[in-house]
Amino acid sequence: MNLSIINGIVVDPANKIFQKADILVKNGKIAKIGKITSHKPRATSHKIIDAKNKHVVPGLIDIHTHLRDPGNEAQETLSSATKAAAMGGFTTIFCMPNTVPVVDSPLVVKYILFETKSSGVVNVFPVGAITKKSEGQELAEIGKMKSAGIVAVSDDGHSVMNSLIMRRALDYCKAFDLTVISHCEDVNLSSGGEMNEGYVSTILGLKGIPNQSEEIMVARDILLAQLTGGKLHIAHISTAGAVNLVRQAKKDGIDVTCETAPHYFTLTEEEVKKSDYNTNTKINPPLRTEKDVNAIIKGLADGTIDCIASDHAPHLEEEKQQEFRLAPFGIIGLETMLPLVITKLVKEKILTLSDALAKMTVNPAKIFKIKKGGISEGDDADITIISLDETKVINKFISKSKNSPFVGMKLSGFASATIVGGHVVIKDGQIIDH
């Protein structure tokens, strides 16, 4: 199928484009960027999307999602997750390895890729485990998983507490040009914790998780990256101290990058109190203080924080509808990330639209060396069309799970169309069947 996208404003941070232009798509590739002289379809297989008053951008990339498949398909499947991703404007997502079984072998990697091809609607890149079963004791089959198709390694959901194992991972991954994504948490400090440690946790009677549980491990892994020369990426950064550590490491020339999630620049620990112990505010790392939120915002603005990722973590309603201490950590985020970025960062003039998009397109593509994240002739036609002024109240999801603290919030800036490999997957809030 061929496709013309006309009358839109093309915004591509990778090529520094911000101008009105048409895009012609042929056979799943971008064939032309510029004025298309005829807007009449030349065949029934040629479709036209009029993007007037909308922004046409590279397909968004989310480098941190938990898809629960294999093993916990009641929470999410590769089919439902990829549809939720498309609804959120994402054409590419990375899936973390904490499935059942853990993605620690080529066999599980191949399963994910096969299932994605048969039932998924966006590109899915698996992240392999650093250690076998993510137990932190012995390196997984990293080389074989790279051959099978992983784009990075992580024990996300678990911290690699053994510094020698983490050193070996950073060293070993250099041979395969793989980035190590670190879940930075000193579990001895955070064990049993339910929310951020401080005044609010004290008055609510909940056990706290101190900032230092994150910052100690960020500091350790930065030092190990310096020692080994390995490529380190810090996941879901949430504290002022962690941002400062990464900022200094970059000044020192250490090969470190990092990401944050929308809840860390939009919500504080006060949300637990205001929501009367709503377990959809129970996240790991936890929601922090206003000081930390401001530091995250500053880190996004000055480039210390390279990427924004959802950390999409589905849980069933019955799992979340327990008392706070028993409920699992995590929230969904694929369908709310883009409007949170537009509403809280772009509309508030913290980031320009180009800078915000860079953190969800070209930056992750460069860090993990995938051929995505731009709009150039010859590229895969992975394209998102955004309606910046479209406003909705968050109240429904494509995701199988509904555990979001943003339900009821009024946000602006939604994907009006998501195009993957030239195929229109989402248009005007509807899934397009092929």
Order of alpha helices (4+ residues) and beta strands (2+ residues): beta-beta-beta-beta-beta-beta-alpha-beta-alpha-beta-alpha-beta-alpha-beta-alpha-beta-alpha-beta-alpha-beta-alpha-beta-alpha-alpha-alpha-beta-alpha-alpha-alpha-alpha-beta-beta-beta-beta
